Amino acid sequence: MTNFKWSILLIIPFLFINCTKQEELSLRVLQFNIWQEGTIVPNGYVAILDEIIHTNADVIALSEVRNYEQKSLAKRLVEDLKERGFTFYSDSSQDSGILSKYPILNQEAFYPVVDDRGSVTKAIIKVGQKEIAFYSAHLDYRNCAIYLPRGYDGSTWKHLDKPVTDINLLLADNLKSKRIEAIVLQMLR
């Protein structure tokens, strides 16, 4: 019993010393809705590449990854950025993706896209000697109640006869989406 007590006493100072000597970690993060991979606007894909370089972000959460024509957006981004002299890592994804200047050790979608109702992707990224968890979320776009008080439908964005400001109606509309479900699942992981 005495040896057990001493081992706890030895561990506590060791943990304290290690905690006080931790390195500070600083990352520049960008959340980027690429609007259907940039296909909606002329030269949109090139603009995505330009903005990634311009922001100098270390890790990027991407929304609206579509992998059109069965071509991996992750692979295209990594290759095209490399041609411009920038090294990034990315794994294939759908809807929400991750791009990183640091190696991605593992990536998984744990709220996968079903009927275009959103997604959450998690990556473990190696930054120096540390491993960090980084999430990219693109939540359900339908029943977006924030549009109702502005006078627009939260699913079709059509103009309404008048703004909806009744809190119970706003909450009920919001609950019809899958956003809360996706967030709760993320917190449980």
C-alpha positions as CSV (number, residue, x, y, z in Angstrom):
1,M,0.0,0.0,0.0
2,T,2.9,2.4,0.8
3,N,4.5,1.9,-2.6
4,F,1.2,2.8,-4.3
5,K,0.9,6.1,-2.4
6,W,4.5,7.0,-3.4
7,S,3.9,6.2,-7.1
8,I,1.0,8.7,-7.1
9,L,3.2,11.3,-5.4
10,L,5.9,10.8,-8.1
11,I,3.4,11.0,-11.0
12,I,1.7,14.2,-9.9
13,P,4.9,16.3,-9.9
14,F,5.9,14.8,-13.2
15,L,2.6,15.7,-14.8
16,F,2.8,19.2,-13.3
17,I,6.3,19.7,-14.7
18,N,5.2,18.5,-18.2
19,C,2.1,20.7,-18.2
20,T,4.1,23.8,-17.4
21,K,6.7,23.2,-20.2
22,Q,4.1,22.6,-23.0
23,E,4.8,24.4,-26.2
24,E,2.3,26.9,-27.5
25,L,0.5,25.8,-30.7
26,S,-0.7,28.3,-33.1
27,L,-2.7,27.5,-36.2
28,R,-4.3,29.7,-38.8
29,V,-7.7,28.2,-39.6
30,L,-10.1,28.9,-42.6
31,Q,-13.7,27.7,-42.9
32,F,-14.5,27.9,-46.6
33,N,-17.8,27.2,-48.3
34,I,-16.5,26.6,-51.8
35,W,-20.0,26.8,-53.3
36,Q,-20.3,23.6,-55.3
37,E,-16.5,23.4,-55.8
38,G,-16.5,26.8,-57.4
39,T,-18.6,25.7,-60.4
40,I,-21.3,28.3,-59.9
41,V,-19.1,31.3,-60.8
42,P,-16.7,31.8,-63.7
43,N,-13.1,30.7,-62.8
44,G,-14.4,29.6,-59.3
45,Y,-12.0,26.7,-58.9
46,V,-9.0,29.0,-59.7
47,A,-10.4,31.5,-57.2
48,I,-10.5,28.8,-54.5
49,L,-6.8,28.0,-55.1
50,D,-6.0,31.7,-55.0
51,E,-7.8,32.3,-51.8
52,I,-6.2,29.3,-50.1
53,I,-2.8,30.7,-50.9
54,H,-3.9,34.3,-50.1
55,T,-5.1,33.4,-46.6
56,N,-2.0,31.4,-45.7
57,A,-4.2,29.1,-43.6
58,D,-2.7,26.0,-42.0
59,V,-5.9,24.0,-41.9
60,I,-9.0,24.5,-43.9
61,A,-12.5,23.2,-43.3
62,L,-14.2,22.9,-46.7
63,S,-18.0,22.9,-47.4
64,E,-19.7,21.7,-50.6
65,V,-17.1,19.1,-51.7
66,R,-18.9,17.3,-54.5
67,N,-16.2,15.3,-56.4
68,Y,-17.9,16.0,-59.7
69,E,-17.4,13.5,-62.5
70,Q,-16.0,11.0,-60.0
71,K,-12.9,13.3,-59.6
72,S,-11.6,13.7,-56.1
73,L,-11.5,17.3,-55.1
74,A,-9.0,16.5,-52.4
75,K,-6.5,15.1,-55.0
76,R,-7.1,18.0,-57.4
77,L,-6.5,20.6,-54.7
78,V,-3.3,19.0,-53.5
79,E,-1.9,18.6,-57.0
80,D,-2.9,22.0,-58.2
81,L,-1.5,23.7,-55.0
82,K,1.7,21.7,-55.4
83,E,2.1,23.0,-59.0
84,R,1.9,26.5,-57.5
85,G,4.6,25.6,-54.9
86,F,2.5,24.8,-51.8
87,T,2.3,21.5,-50.0
88,F,-1.0,20.5,-48.6
89,Y,-2.6,17.2,-47.5
90,S,-6.1,16.0,-47.9
91,D,-8.1,12.8,-47.9
92,S,-11.1,12.2,-50.1
93,S,-14.4,13.3,-48.6
94,Q,-17.9,14.2,-49.5
95,D,-19.6,17.5,-48.7
96,S,-17.3,18.5,-45.8
97,G,-13.6,18.2,-46.4
98,I,-10.3,19.1,-44.8
99,L,-7.1,20.5,-46.3
100,S,-4.0,20.8,-44.2
101,K,-0.4,22.0,-44.5
102,Y,0.3,19.2,-42.0
103,P,0.0,15.5,-42.6
104,I,-3.4,14.0,-42.0
105,L,-3.0,10.7,-40.0
106,N,-6.6,9.7,-40.1
107,Q,-9.8,11.1,-41.5
108,E,-13.4,9.9,-41.1
109,A,-16.9,11.2,-41.9
110,F,-19.1,10.4,-38.9
111,Y,-22.1,12.2,-40.0
112,P,-22.2,11.2,-43.6
113,V,-24.2,12.9,-46.3
114,V,-27.7,11.4,-46.7
115,D,-30.2,13.2,-49.0
116,D,-27.9,16.3,-48.9
117,R,-28.7,16.8,-45.2
118,G,-25.1,17.8,-44.2
119,S,-22.0,16.1,-43.0
120,V,-19.2,16.3,-40.3
121,T,-15.7,15.1,-41.0
122,K,-13.0,14.7,-38.4
123,A,-9.2,14.5,-39.1
124,I,-6.3,13.7,-36.8
125,I,-3.5,16.0,-38.0
126,K,0.2,15.8,-37.0
127,V,1.5,19.2,-36.2
128,G,5.1,18.9,-35.1
129,Q,5.1,16.4,-32.3
130,K,1.4,16.9,-31.5
131,E,-1.7,15.3,-32.9
132,I,-4.8,17.5,-33.1
133,A,-8.4,16.7,-33.9
134,F,-9.9,19.0,-36.5
135,Y,-13.5,19.0,-37.6
136,S,-15.2,20.3,-40.8
137,A,-19.0,20.6,-40.7
138,H,-21.5,21.5,-43.4
139,L,-24.8,21.3,-41.7
140,D,-28.3,20.9,-43.2
141,Y,-29.2,23.9,-45.2
142,R,-33.0,23.3,-45.1
143,N,-35.3,24.7,-42.4
144,C,-32.8,27.5,-41.7
145,A,-35.0,29.5,-39.3
146,I,-32.7,32.6,-39.4
147,Y,-34.2,33.5,-42.7
148,L,-37.8,33.6,-41.4
149,P,-37.6,36.9,-39.5
150,R,-36.0,38.4,-42.5
151,G,-39.1,37.6,-44.6
152,Y,-37.7,34.6,-46.5
153,D,-38.5,30.9,-46.4
154,G,-35.8,28.9,-44.7
155,S,-35.8,26.1,-47.3
156,T,-36.7,27.8,-50.6
157,W,-35.6,31.4,-49.8
158,K,-38.7,32.6,-51.5
159,H,-40.0,35.9,-50.2
160,L,-42.8,35.5,-47.6
161,D,-45.9,37.8,-47.2
162,K,-44.4,38.9,-43.9
163,P,-41.5,38.1,-41.6
164,V,-42.0,35.2,-39.1
165,T,-41.0,36.4,-35.6
166,D,-43.0,34.0,-33.4
167,I,-40.3,32.2,-31.4
168,N,-42.3,28.9,-31.2
169,L,-42.6,28.8,-35.0
170,L,-38.9,29.6,-35.4
171,L,-37.9,26.8,-33.0
172,A,-40.3,24.4,-34.7
173,D,-38.9,25.1,-38.1
174,N,-35.3,24.8,-36.9
175,L,-36.1,21.4,-35.3
176,K,-37.2,20.1,-38.7
177,S,-33.5,20.3,-39.9
178,K,-30.8,17.7,-39.2
179,R,-28.4,20.3,-37.7
180,I,-29.0,19.6,-34.1
181,E,-28.7,15.8,-34.7
182,A,-25.3,16.4,-36.4
183,I,-24.0,18.6,-33.6
184,V,-25.1,16.2,-30.9
185,L,-23.4,13.3,-32.7
186,Q,-20.2,15.3,-33.0
187,M,-20.3,16.0,-29.2
188,L,-20.8,12.3,-28.4
189,R,-17.6,11.3,-30.3
